[in-house]
Amino acid sequence: MKIFNLEFLPPKKNKIAILDNAGSSLIRNTIKQKNLPIITIRKNNKINILIFFYSLFQSYKYSKGQRYIIAYIKYLKPKIIISHI
């Protein structure tokens, strides 16, 4: 059983964010920015502790994973979210 990788520092805010880790290197090379925040949506990736606790106070009409993603987006406040999917 794999335990999640935990991040303890808050994510850096940026005008552009990447949704999901899959294909993020291609997006970073295309945009030519290396420090873009990645909103992880897969269960095997990193979990940010600050965002996780923030997501506990989100609306309960969403699932746990959806609340985490929404909390991450609300924290970052990006103008553009890019996904490789």
PDB file of N, CA, C and O in Angstrom, chain B, residues numbered from 101:
ATOM      1  N   MET B 101       0.840  -1.179   0.000  1.00  0.00           N
ATOM      2  CA  MET B 101       0.000   0.000   0.000  1.00  0.00           C
ATOM      3  C   MET B 101       0.886   1.243   0.000  1.00  0.00           C
ATOM      4  O   MET B 101       1.778   1.377   0.838  1.00  0.00           O
ATOM      5  N   LYS B 102       0.641   2.134  -0.924  1.00  0.00           N
ATOM      6  CA  LYS B 102       1.449   3.333  -1.059  1.00  0.00           C
ATOM      7  C   LYS B 102       0.823   4.469  -0.250  1.00  0.00           C
ATOM      8  O   LYS B 102      -0.381   4.711  -0.330  1.00  0.00           O
ATOM      9  N   ILE B 103       1.648   5.155   0.522  1.00  0.00           N
ATOM     10  CA  ILE B 103       1.209   6.320   1.281  1.00  0.00           C
ATOM     11  C   ILE B 103       1.432   7.550   0.409  1.00  0.00           C
ATOM     12  O   ILE B 103       2.388   7.609  -0.364  1.00  0.00           O
ATOM     13  N   PHE B 104       0.554   8.515   0.538  1.00  0.00           N
ATOM     14  CA  PHE B 104       0.638   9.731  -0.253  1.00  0.00           C
ATOM     15  C   PHE B 104       1.916  10.506   0.043  1.00  0.00           C
ATOM     16  O   PHE B 104       2.435  10.470   1.159  1.00  0.00           O
ATOM     17  N   ASN B 105       2.410  11.200  -0.964  1.00  0.00           N
ATOM     18  CA  ASN B 105       3.493  12.158  -0.767  1.00  0.00           C
ATOM     19  C   ASN B 105       2.854  13.447  -0.262  1.00  0.00           C
ATOM     20  O   ASN B 105       1.897  13.942  -0.858  1.00  0.00           O
ATOM     21  N   LEU B 106       3.370  13.982   0.815  1.00  0.00           N
ATOM     22  CA  LEU B 106       2.774  15.158   1.415  1.00  0.00           C
ATOM     23  C   LEU B 106       3.629  16.387   1.164  1.00  0.00           C
ATOM     24  O   LEU B 106       4.856  16.329   1.238  1.00  0.00           O
ATOM     25  N   GLU B 107       2.971  17.502   0.866  1.00  0.00           N
ATOM     26  CA  GLU B 107       3.621  18.800   0.731  1.00  0.00           C
ATOM     27  C   GLU B 107       3.159  19.657   1.895  1.00  0.00           C
ATOM     28  O   GLU B 107       1.962  19.730   2.172  1.00  0.00           O
ATOM     29  N   PHE B 108       4.078  20.298   2.573  1.00  0.00           N
ATOM     30  CA  PHE B 108       3.720  21.098   3.727  1.00  0.00           C
ATOM     31  C   PHE B 108       3.736  22.599   3.441  1.00  0.00           C
ATOM     32  O   PHE B 108       3.111  23.369   4.171  1.00  0.00           O
ATOM     33  N   LEU B 109       4.431  23.022   2.404  1.00  0.00           N
ATOM     34  CA  LEU B 109       4.467  24.433   2.037  1.00  0.00           C
ATOM     35  C   LEU B 109       3.274  24.767   1.146  1.00  0.00           C
ATOM     36  O   LEU B 109       2.852  23.934   0.343  1.00  0.00           O
ATOM     37  N   PRO B 110       2.727  25.972   1.278  1.00  0.00           N
ATOM     38  CA  PRO B 110       1.599  26.337   0.404  1.00  0.00           C
ATOM     39  C   PRO B 110       2.063  26.454  -1.040  1.00  0.00           C
ATOM     40  O   PRO B 110       3.207  26.832  -1.290  1.00  0.00           O
ATOM     41  N   PRO B 111       1.196  26.137  -1.994  1.00  0.00           N
ATOM     42  CA  PRO B 111       1.592  26.260  -3.399  1.00  0.00           C
ATOM     43  C   PRO B 111       1.773  27.729  -3.786  1.00  0.00           C
ATOM     44  O   PRO B 111       1.109  28.615  -3.248  1.00  0.00           O
ATOM     45  N   LYS B 112       2.676  27.961  -4.719  1.00  0.00           N
ATOM     46  CA  LYS B 112       2.927  29.329  -5.179  1.00  0.00           C
ATOM     47  C   LYS B 112       1.841  29.730  -6.158  1.00  0.00           C
ATOM     48  O   LYS B 112       1.508  28.986  -7.080  1.00  0.00           O
ATOM     49  N   LYS B 113       1.299  30.905  -5.946  1.00  0.00           N
ATOM     50  CA  LYS B 113       0.224  31.399  -6.806  1.00  0.00           C
ATOM     51  C   LYS B 113       0.801  31.848  -8.139  1.00  0.00           C
ATOM     52  O   LYS B 113       1.913  32.370  -8.217  1.00  0.00           O
ATOM     53  N   ASN B 114       0.012  31.629  -9.187  1.00  0.00           N
ATOM     54  CA  ASN B 114       0.414  31.988 -10.532  1.00  0.00           C
ATOM     55  C   ASN B 114      -0.843  32.260 -11.341  1.00  0.00           C
ATOM     56  O   ASN B 114      -1.927  31.806 -10.973  1.00  0.00           O
ATOM     57  N   LYS B 115      -0.711  32.997 -12.440  1.00  0.00           N
ATOM     58  CA  LYS B 115      -1.871  33.273 -13.294  1.00  0.00           C
ATOM     59  C   LYS B 115      -2.278  32.057 -14.113  1.00  0.00           C
ATOM     60  O   LYS B 115      -3.404  31.980 -14.605  1.00  0.00           O
ATOM     61  N   ILE B 116      -1.356  31.103 -14.258  1.00  0.00           N
ATOM     62  CA  ILE B 116      -1.612  29.890 -15.034  1.00  0.00           C
ATOM     63  C   ILE B 116      -1.383  28.691 -14.126  1.00  0.00           C
ATOM     64  O   ILE B 116      -0.409  28.651 -13.375  1.00  0.00           O
ATOM     65  N   ALA B 117      -2.280  27.718 -14.196  1.00  0.00           N
ATOM     66  CA  ALA B 117      -2.125  26.480 -13.431  1.00  0.00           C
ATOM     67  C   ALA B 117      -2.353  25.298 -14.369  1.00  0.00           C
ATOM     68  O   ALA B 117      -3.062  25.407 -15.369  1.00  0.00           O
ATOM     69  N   ILE B 118      -1.742  24.172 -14.026  1.00  0.00           N
ATOM     70  CA  ILE B 118      -1.883  22.945 -14.814  1.00  0.00           C
ATOM     71  C   ILE B 118      -2.763  21.986 -14.036  1.00  0.00           C
ATOM     72  O   ILE B 118      -2.529  21.735 -12.853  1.00  0.00           O
ATOM     73  N   LEU B 119      -3.775  21.451 -14.702  1.00  0.00           N
ATOM     74  CA  LEU B 119      -4.670  20.478 -14.084  1.00  0.00           C
ATOM     75  C   LEU B 119      -4.180  19.078 -14.420  1.00  0.00           C
ATOM     76  O   LEU B 119      -4.242  18.662 -15.576  1.00  0.00           O
ATOM     77  N   ASP B 120      -3.702  18.361 -13.439  1.00  0.00           N
ATOM     78  CA  ASP B 120      -3.216  16.989 -13.514  1.00  0.00           C
ATOM     79  C   ASP B 120      -1.743  16.944 -13.931  1.00  0.00           C
ATOM     80  O   ASP B 120      -1.261  17.772 -14.705  1.00  0.00           O
ATOM     81  N   ASN B 121      -1.076  15.976 -13.401  1.00  0.00           N
ATOM     82  CA  ASN B 121       0.360  15.813 -13.630  1.00  0.00           C
ATOM     83  C   ASN B 121       0.661  15.201 -15.004  1.00  0.00           C
ATOM     84  O   ASN B 121       1.752  15.385 -15.543  1.00  0.00           O
ATOM     85  N   ALA B 122      -0.304  14.479 -15.559  1.00  0.00           N
ATOM     86  CA  ALA B 122      -0.096  13.836 -16.860  1.00  0.00           C
ATOM     87  C   ALA B 122       0.071  14.904 -17.942  1.00  0.00           C
ATOM     88  O   ALA B 122      -0.815  15.735 -18.142  1.00  0.00           O
ATOM     89  N   GLY B 123       1.193  14.879 -18.627  1.00  0.00           N
ATOM     90  CA  GLY B 123       1.466  15.819 -19.700  1.00  0.00           C
ATOM     91  C   GLY B 123       1.921  17.188 -19.229  1.00  0.00           C
ATOM     92  O   GLY B 123       2.020  18.115 -20.033  1.00  0.00           O
ATOM     93  N   SER B 124       2.197  17.331 -17.949  1.00  0.00           N
ATOM     94  CA  SER B 124       2.578  18.646 -17.437  1.00  0.00           C
ATOM     95  C   SER B 124       3.933  19.111 -17.976  1.00  0.00           C
ATOM     96  O   SER B 124       4.140  20.309 -18.170  1.00  0.00           O
ATOM     97  N   SER B 125       4.853  18.182 -18.219  1.00  0.00           N
ATOM     98  CA  SER B 125       6.157  18.579 -18.762  1.00  0.00           C
ATOM     99  C   SER B 125       6.013  19.137 -20.174  1.00  0.00           C
ATOM    100  O   SER B 125       6.715  20.082 -20.534  1.00  0.00           O
ATOM    101  N   LEU B 126       5.124  18.575 -20.971  1.00  0.00           N
ATOM    102  CA  LEU B 126       4.868  19.083 -22.317  1.00  0.00           C
ATOM    103  C   LEU B 126       4.284  20.493 -22.254  1.00  0.00           C
ATOM    104  O   LEU B 126       4.669  21.365 -23.033  1.00  0.00           O
ATOM    105  N   ILE B 127       3.362  20.711 -21.332  1.00  0.00           N
ATOM    106  CA  ILE B 127       2.749  22.032 -21.187  1.00  0.00           C
ATOM    107  C   ILE B 127       3.787  23.046 -20.714  1.00  0.00           C
ATOM    108  O   ILE B 127       3.837  24.166 -21.224  1.00  0.00           O
ATOM    109  N   ARG B 128       4.613  22.661 -19.745  1.00  0.00           N
ATOM    110  CA  ARG B 128       5.649  23.564 -19.242  1.00  0.00           C
ATOM    111  C   ARG B 128       6.637  23.945 -20.340  1.00  0.00           C
ATOM    112  O   ARG B 128       7.045  25.103 -20.428  1.00  0.00           O
ATOM    113  N   ASN B 129       7.026  22.985 -21.179  1.00  0.00           N
ATOM    114  CA  ASN B 129       7.957  23.274 -22.271  1.00  0.00           C
ATOM    115  C   ASN B 129       7.321  24.162 -23.328  1.00  0.00           C
ATOM    116  O   ASN B 129       8.001  24.999 -23.920  1.00  0.00           O
ATOM    117  N   THR B 130       6.033  23.994 -23.572  1.00  0.00           N
ATOM    118  CA  THR B 130       5.335  24.805 -24.564  1.00  0.00           C
ATOM    119  C   THR B 130       5.180  26.242 -24.089  1.00  0.00           C
ATOM    120  O   THR B 130       5.391  27.186 -24.851  1.00  0.00           O
ATOM    121  N   ILE B 131       4.810  26.398 -22.830  1.00  0.00           N
ATOM    122  CA  ILE B 131       4.603  27.736 -22.275  1.00  0.00           C
ATOM    123  C   ILE B 131       5.936  28.379 -21.883  1.00  0.00           C
ATOM    124  O   ILE B 131       6.031  29.603 -21.783  1.00  0.00           O
ATOM    125  N   LYS B 132       6.955  27.559 -21.663  1.00  0.00           N
ATOM    126  CA  LYS B 132       8.299  27.999 -21.271  1.00  0.00           C
ATOM    127  C   LYS B 132       8.309  28.662 -19.900  1.00  0.00           C
ATOM    128  O   LYS B 132       8.976  29.673 -19.679  1.00  0.00           O
ATOM    129  N   GLN B 133       7.545  28.058 -18.981  1.00  0.00           N
ATOM    130  CA  GLN B 133       7.573  28.451 -17.576  1.00  0.00           C
ATOM    131  C   GLN B 133       7.747  27.184 -16.762  1.00  0.00           C
ATOM    132  O   GLN B 133       7.008  26.217 -16.950  1.00  0.00           O
ATOM    133  N   LYS B 134       8.708  27.178 -15.868  1.00  0.00           N
ATOM    134  CA  LYS B 134       9.014  25.965 -15.122  1.00  0.00           C
ATOM    135  C   LYS B 134       8.303  25.893 -13.782  1.00  0.00           C
ATOM    136  O   LYS B 134       8.133  24.796 -13.251  1.00  0.00           O
ATOM    137  N   ASN B 135       7.888  26.997 -13.224  1.00  0.00           N
ATOM    138  CA  ASN B 135       7.324  26.997 -11.883  1.00  0.00           C
ATOM    139  C   ASN B 135       5.805  27.100 -11.870  1.00  0.00           C
ATOM    140  O   ASN B 135       5.244  27.762 -10.997  1.00  0.00           O
ATOM    141  N   LEU B 136       5.138  26.467 -12.809  1.00  0.00           N
ATOM    142  CA  LEU B 136       3.688  26.480 -12.825  1.00  0.00           C
ATOM    143  C   LEU B 136       3.150  25.502 -11.783  1.00  0.00           C
ATOM    144  O   LEU B 136       3.644  24.379 -11.684  1.00  0.00           O
ATOM    145  N   PRO B 137       2.148  25.908 -11.005  1.00  0.00           N
ATOM    146  CA  PRO B 137       1.575  24.981 -10.032  1.00  0.00           C
ATOM    147  C   PRO B 137       0.768  23.892 -10.735  1.00  0.00           C
ATOM    148  O   PRO B 137       0.096  24.149 -11.734  1.00  0.00           O
ATOM    149  N   ILE B 138       0.844  22.679 -10.203  1.00  0.00           N
ATOM    150  CA  ILE B 138       0.120  21.541 -10.762  1.00  0.00           C
ATOM    151  C   ILE B 138      -0.957  21.125  -9.772  1.00  0.00           C
ATOM    152  O   ILE B 138      -0.661  20.801  -8.622  1.00  0.00           O
ATOM    153  N   ILE B 139      -2.189  21.136 -10.215  1.00  0.00           N
ATOM    154  CA  ILE B 139      -3.310  20.689  -9.390  1.00  0.00           C
ATOM    155  C   ILE B 139      -3.441  19.193  -9.617  1.00  0.00           C
ATOM    156  O   ILE B 139      -3.926  18.760 -10.662  1.00  0.00           O
ATOM    157  N   THR B 140      -3.014  18.413  -8.654  1.00  0.00           N
ATOM    158  CA  THR B 140      -3.020  16.959  -8.811  1.00  0.00           C
ATOM    159  C   THR B 140      -4.429  16.418  -8.597  1.00  0.00           C
ATOM    160  O   THR B 140      -5.107  16.788  -7.638  1.00  0.00           O
ATOM    161  N   ILE B 141      -4.861  15.543  -9.495  1.00  0.00           N
ATOM    162  CA  ILE B 141      -6.192  14.967  -9.374  1.00  0.00           C
ATOM    163  C   ILE B 141      -6.148  13.447  -9.270  1.00  0.00           C
ATOM    164  O   ILE B 141      -7.186  12.808  -9.096  1.00  0.00           O
ATOM    165  N   ARG B 142      -4.986  12.876  -9.372  1.00  0.00           N
ATOM    166  CA  ARG B 142      -4.872  11.429  -9.247  1.00  0.00           C
ATOM    167  C   ARG B 142      -4.480  11.073  -7.819  1.00  0.00           C
ATOM    168  O   ARG B 142      -3.810  11.848  -7.136  1.00  0.00           O
ATOM    169  N   LYS B 143      -4.902   9.905  -7.381  1.00  0.00           N
ATOM    170  CA  LYS B 143      -4.697   9.512  -5.991  1.00  0.00           C
ATOM    171  C   LYS B 143      -3.253   9.157  -5.668  1.00  0.00           C
ATOM    172  O   LYS B 143      -2.902   9.110  -4.489  1.00  0.00           O
ATOM    173  N   ASN B 144      -2.411   8.909  -6.640  1.00  0.00           N
ATOM    174  CA  ASN B 144      -1.027   8.497  -6.385  1.00  0.00           C
ATOM    175  C   ASN B 144      -0.065   9.667  -6.264  1.00  0.00           C
ATOM    176  O   ASN B 144       1.122   9.458  -6.013  1.00  0.00           O
ATOM    177  N   ASN B 145      -0.538  10.876  -6.435  1.00  0.00           N
ATOM    178  CA  ASN B 145       0.349  12.035  -6.461  1.00  0.00           C
ATOM    179  C   ASN B 145       0.421  12.737  -5.117  1.00  0.00           C
ATOM    180  O   ASN B 145      -0.083  12.232  -4.114  1.00  0.00           O
ATOM    181  N   LYS B 146       1.046  13.896  -5.107  1.00  0.00           N
ATOM    182  CA  LYS B 146       1.253  14.665  -3.889  1.00  0.00           C
ATOM    183  C   LYS B 146      -0.049  15.288  -3.389  1.00  0.00           C
ATOM    184  O   LYS B 146      -0.934  15.641  -4.167  1.00  0.00           O
ATOM    185  N   ILE B 147      -0.134  15.410  -2.068  1.00  0.00           N
ATOM    186  CA  ILE B 147      -1.254  16.097  -1.442  1.00  0.00           C
ATOM    187  C   ILE B 147      -0.688  17.245  -0.630  1.00  0.00           C
ATOM    188  O   ILE B 147       0.208  17.052   0.192  1.00  0.00           O
ATOM    189  N   ASN B 148      -1.208  18.432  -0.859  1.00  0.00           N
ATOM    190  CA  ASN B 148      -0.791  19.600  -0.099  1.00  0.00           C
ATOM    191  C   ASN B 148      -1.638  19.663   1.167  1.00  0.00           C
ATOM    192  O   ASN B 148      -2.867  19.704   1.096  1.00  0.00           O
ATOM    193  N   ILE B 149      -0.985  19.670   2.316  1.00  0.00           N
ATOM    194  CA  ILE B 149      -1.675  19.631   3.596  1.00  0.00           C
ATOM    195  C   ILE B 149      -2.556  20.865   3.803  1.00  0.00           C
ATOM    196  O   ILE B 149      -3.689  20.744   4.270  1.00  0.00           O
ATOM    197  N   LEU B 150      -2.044  22.054   3.457  1.00  0.00           N
ATOM    198  CA  LEU B 150      -2.814  23.282   3.610  1.00  0.00           C
ATOM    199  C   LEU B 150      -4.098  23.227   2.794  1.00  0.00           C
ATOM    200  O   LEU B 150      -5.167  23.576   3.295  1.00  0.00           O
ATOM    201  N   ILE B 151      -4.002  22.796   1.552  1.00  0.00           N
ATOM    202  CA  ILE B 151      -5.170  22.710   0.679  1.00  0.00           C
ATOM    203  C   ILE B 151      -6.129  21.626   1.185  1.00  0.00           C
ATOM    204  O   ILE B 151      -7.347  21.787   1.116  1.00  0.00           O
ATOM    205  N   PHE B 152      -5.575  20.533   1.688  1.00  0.00           N
ATOM    206  CA  PHE B 152      -6.415  19.457   2.209  1.00  0.00           C
ATOM    207  C   PHE B 152      -7.284  19.953   3.366  1.00  0.00           C
ATOM    208  O   PHE B 152      -8.485  19.685   3.398  1.00  0.00           O
ATOM    209  N   PHE B 153      -6.682  20.677   4.318  1.00  0.00           N
ATOM    210  CA  PHE B 153      -7.457  21.199   5.445  1.00  0.00           C
ATOM    211  C   PHE B 153      -8.443  22.269   4.991  1.00  0.00           C
ATOM    212  O   PHE B 153      -9.545  22.372   5.530  1.00  0.00           O
ATOM    213  N   TYR B 154      -8.053  23.056   4.010  1.00  0.00           N
ATOM    214  CA  TYR B 154      -8.950  24.055   3.445  1.00  0.00           C
ATOM    215  C   TYR B 154     -10.147  23.370   2.772  1.00  0.00           C
ATOM    216  O   TYR B 154     -11.264  23.885   2.825  1.00  0.00           O
ATOM    217  N   SER B 155      -9.920  22.220   2.145  1.00  0.00           N
ATOM    218  CA  SER B 155     -11.003  21.518   1.451  1.00  0.00           C
ATOM    219  C   SER B 155     -12.004  20.894   2.416  1.00  0.00           C
ATOM    220  O   SER B 155     -13.135  20.605   2.028  1.00  0.00           O
ATOM    221  N   LEU B 156     -11.607  20.684   3.657  1.00  0.00           N
ATOM    222  CA  LEU B 156     -12.539  20.123   4.640  1.00  0.00           C
ATOM    223  C   LEU B 156     -13.695  21.067   4.928  1.00  0.00           C
ATOM    224  O   LEU B 156     -14.760  20.631   5.364  1.00  0.00           O
ATOM    225  N   PHE B 157     -13.491  22.363   4.687  1.00  0.00           N
ATOM    226  CA  PHE B 157     -14.520  23.351   4.956  1.00  0.00           C
ATOM    227  C   PHE B 157     -15.319  23.740   3.714  1.00  0.00           C
ATOM    228  O   PHE B 157     -16.098  24.693   3.746  1.00  0.00           O
ATOM    229  N   GLN B 158     -15.124  23.001   2.618  1.00  0.00           N
ATOM    230  CA  GLN B 158     -15.860  23.260   1.385  1.00  0.00           C
ATOM    231  C   GLN B 158     -17.253  22.640   1.475  1.00  0.00           C
ATOM    232  O   GLN B 158     -17.544  21.881   2.399  1.00  0.00           O
ATOM    233  N   SER B 159     -18.085  22.960   0.534  1.00  0.00           N
ATOM    234  CA  SER B 159     -19.455  22.440   0.482  1.00  0.00           C
ATOM    235  C   SER B 159     -19.446  20.920   0.389  1.00  0.00           C
ATOM    236  O   SER B 159     -18.626  20.341  -0.323  1.00  0.00           O
ATOM    237  N   TYR B 160     -20.349  20.285   1.101  1.00  0.00           N
ATOM    238  CA  TYR B 160     -20.381  18.828   1.134  1.00  0.00           C
ATOM    239  C   TYR B 160     -21.192  18.215  -0.006  1.00  0.00           C
ATOM    240  O   TYR B 160     -21.442  17.010  -0.002  1.00  0.00           O
ATOM    241  N   LYS B 161     -21.603  19.016  -0.969  1.00  0.00           N
ATOM    242  CA  LYS B 161     -22.326  18.443  -2.100  1.00  0.00           C
ATOM    243  C   LYS B 161     -21.374  17.813  -3.119  1.00  0.00           C
ATOM    244  O   LYS B 161     -21.818  17.177  -4.075  1.00  0.00           O
ATOM    245  N   TYR B 162     -20.078  17.988  -2.916  1.00  0.00           N
ATOM    246  CA  TYR B 162     -19.067  17.396  -3.788  1.00  0.00           C
ATOM    247  C   TYR B 162     -18.379  16.238  -3.079  1.00  0.00           C
ATOM    248  O   TYR B 162     -18.438  16.119  -1.855  1.00  0.00           O
ATOM    249  N   SER B 163     -17.727  15.391  -3.861  1.00  0.00           N
ATOM    250  CA  SER B 163     -16.955  14.301  -3.265  1.00  0.00           C
ATOM    251  C   SER B 163     -15.665  14.867  -2.664  1.00  0.00           C
ATOM    252  O   SER B 163     -15.337  16.034  -2.880  1.00  0.00           O
ATOM    253  N   LYS B 164     -14.938  14.041  -1.913  1.00  0.00           N
ATOM    254  CA  LYS B 164     -13.699  14.499  -1.270  1.00  0.00           C
ATOM    255  C   LYS B 164     -12.675  14.973  -2.294  1.00  0.00           C
ATOM    256  O   LYS B 164     -12.025  16.001  -2.103  1.00  0.00           O
ATOM    257  N   GLY B 165     -12.537  14.223  -3.375  1.00  0.00           N
ATOM    258  CA  GLY B 165     -11.576  14.596  -4.414  1.00  0.00           C
ATOM    259  C   GLY B 165     -11.953  15.887  -5.109  1.00  0.00           C
ATOM    260  O   GLY B 165     -11.092  16.715  -5.403  1.00  0.00           O
ATOM    261  N   GLN B 166     -13.237  16.060  -5.372  1.00  0.00           N
ATOM    262  CA  GLN B 166     -13.693  17.282  -6.016  1.00  0.00           C
ATOM    263  C   GLN B 166     -13.508  18.489  -5.097  1.00  0.00           C
ATOM    264  O   GLN B 166     -13.143  19.571  -5.557  1.00  0.00           O
ATOM    265  N   ARG B 167     -13.754  18.307  -3.814  1.00  0.00           N
ATOM    266  CA  ARG B 167     -13.559  19.406  -2.866  1.00  0.00           C
ATOM    267  C   ARG B 167     -12.095  19.822  -2.815  1.00  0.00           C
ATOM    268  O   ARG B 167     -11.792  21.010  -2.706  1.00  0.00           O
ATOM    269  N   TYR B 168     -11.182  18.851  -2.893  1.00  0.00           N
ATOM    270  CA  TYR B 168      -9.749  19.159  -2.882  1.00  0.00           C
ATOM    271  C   TYR B 168      -9.374  19.977  -4.114  1.00  0.00           C
ATOM    272  O   TYR B 168      -8.652  20.968  -4.002  1.00  0.00           O
ATOM    273  N   ILE B 169      -9.852  19.576  -5.278  1.00  0.00           N
ATOM    274  CA  ILE B 169      -9.540  20.298  -6.523  1.00  0.00           C
ATOM    275  C   ILE B 169     -10.121  21.713  -6.487  1.00  0.00           C
ATOM    276  O   ILE B 169      -9.451  22.670  -6.875  1.00  0.00           O
ATOM    277  N   ILE B 170     -11.357  21.845  -6.024  1.00  0.00           N
ATOM    278  CA  ILE B 170     -11.990  23.165  -5.942  1.00  0.00           C
ATOM    279  C   ILE B 170     -11.244  24.052  -4.946  1.00  0.00           C
ATOM    280  O   ILE B 170     -11.027  25.233  -5.215  1.00  0.00           O
ATOM    281  N   ALA B 171     -10.854  23.499  -3.811  1.00  0.00           N
ATOM    282  CA  ALA B 171     -10.105  24.270  -2.816  1.00  0.00           C
ATOM    283  C   ALA B 171      -8.763  24.712  -3.380  1.00  0.00           C
ATOM    284  O   ALA B 171      -8.320  25.831  -3.123  1.00  0.00           O
ATOM    285  N   TYR B 172      -8.112  23.842  -4.147  1.00  0.00           N
ATOM    286  CA  TYR B 172      -6.816  24.177  -4.759  1.00  0.00           C
ATOM    287  C   TYR B 172      -6.984  25.337  -5.736  1.00  0.00           C
ATOM    288  O   TYR B 172      -6.188  26.276  -5.739  1.00  0.00           O
ATOM    289  N   ILE B 173      -8.017  25.266  -6.560  1.00  0.00           N
ATOM    290  CA  ILE B 173      -8.267  26.334  -7.541  1.00  0.00           C
ATOM    291  C   ILE B 173      -8.617  27.637  -6.840  1.00  0.00           C
ATOM    292  O   ILE B 173      -8.145  28.700  -7.243  1.00  0.00           O
ATOM    293  N   LYS B 174      -9.438  27.570  -5.798  1.00  0.00           N
ATOM    294  CA  LYS B 174      -9.798  28.790  -5.061  1.00  0.00           C
ATOM    295  C   LYS B 174      -8.577  29.412  -4.385  1.00  0.00           C
ATOM    296  O   LYS B 174      -8.465  30.635  -4.304  1.00  0.00           O
ATOM    297  N   TYR B 175      -7.677  28.582  -3.908  1.00  0.00           N
ATOM    298  CA  TYR B 175      -6.476  29.110  -3.261  1.00  0.00           C
ATOM    299  C   TYR B 175      -5.553  29.782  -4.279  1.00  0.00           C
ATOM    300  O   TYR B 175      -5.039  30.872  -4.026  1.00  0.00           O
ATOM    301  N   LEU B 176      -5.342  29.137  -5.424  1.00  0.00           N
ATOM    302  CA  LEU B 176      -4.428  29.680  -6.434  1.00  0.00           C
ATOM    303  C   LEU B 176      -4.995  30.900  -7.154  1.00  0.00           C
ATOM    304  O   LEU B 176      -4.254  31.826  -7.483  1.00  0.00           O
ATOM    305  N   LYS B 177      -6.299  30.905  -7.399  1.00  0.00           N
ATOM    306  CA  LYS B 177      -6.975  31.950  -8.170  1.00  0.00           C
ATOM    307  C   LYS B 177      -6.335  32.179  -9.531  1.00  0.00           C
ATOM    308  O   LYS B 177      -6.027  33.319  -9.880  1.00  0.00           O
ATOM    309  N   PRO B 178      -6.128  31.114 -10.311  1.00  0.00           N
ATOM    310  CA  PRO B 178      -5.507  31.306 -11.632  1.00  0.00           C
ATOM    311  C   PRO B 178      -6.513  31.868 -12.636  1.00  0.00           C
ATOM    312  O   PRO B 178      -7.720  31.658 -12.517  1.00  0.00           O
ATOM    313  N   LYS B 179      -5.991  32.577 -13.613  1.00  0.00           N
ATOM    314  CA  LYS B 179      -6.849  33.082 -14.688  1.00  0.00           C
ATOM    315  C   LYS B 179      -7.048  32.015 -15.765  1.00  0.00           C
ATOM    316  O   LYS B 179      -8.073  31.988 -16.445  1.00  0.00           O
ATOM    317  N   ILE B 180      -6.040  31.127 -15.911  1.00  0.00           N
ATOM    318  CA  ILE B 180      -6.072  30.080 -16.924  1.00  0.00           C
ATOM    319  C   ILE B 180      -5.696  28.751 -16.273  1.00  0.00           C
ATOM    320  O   ILE B 180      -4.724  28.666 -15.523  1.00  0.00           O
ATOM    321  N   ILE B 181      -6.481  27.716 -16.570  1.00  0.00           N
ATOM    322  CA  ILE B 181      -6.163  26.357 -16.128  1.00  0.00           C
ATOM    323  C   ILE B 181      -6.007  25.516 -17.385  1.00  0.00           C
ATOM    324  O   ILE B 181      -6.919  25.441 -18.208  1.00  0.00           O
ATOM    325  N   ILE B 182      -4.837  24.879 -17.531  1.00  0.00           N
ATOM    326  CA  ILE B 182      -4.541  24.091 -18.724  1.00  0.00           C
ATOM    327  C   ILE B 182      -4.474  22.624 -18.345  1.00  0.00           C
ATOM    328  O   ILE B 182      -3.898  22.260 -17.319  1.00  0.00           O
ATOM    329  N   SER B 183      -5.069  21.788 -19.182  1.00  0.00           N
ATOM    330  CA  SER B 183      -5.026  20.345 -18.960  1.00  0.00           C
ATOM    331  C   SER B 183      -4.554  19.653 -20.232  1.00  0.00           C
ATOM    332  O   SER B 183      -4.930  20.050 -21.335  1.00  0.00           O
ATOM    333  N   HIS B 184      -3.751  18.645 -20.083  1.00  0.00           N
ATOM    334  CA  HIS B 184      -3.284  17.863 -21.227  1.00  0.00           C
ATOM    335  C   HIS B 184      -4.376  16.898 -21.687  1.00  0.00           C
ATOM    336  O   HIS B 184      -4.387  16.469 -22.841  1.00  0.00           O
ATOM    337  N   ILE B 185      -5.276  16.565 -20.797  1.00  0.00           N
ATOM    338  CA  ILE B 185      -6.349  15.633 -21.115  1.00  0.00           C
ATOM    339  C   ILE B 185      -7.285  16.266 -22.112  1.00  0.00           C
ATOM    340  O   ILE B 185      -8.267  15.644 -22.517  1.00  0.00           O
TER     341      ILE B 185
END
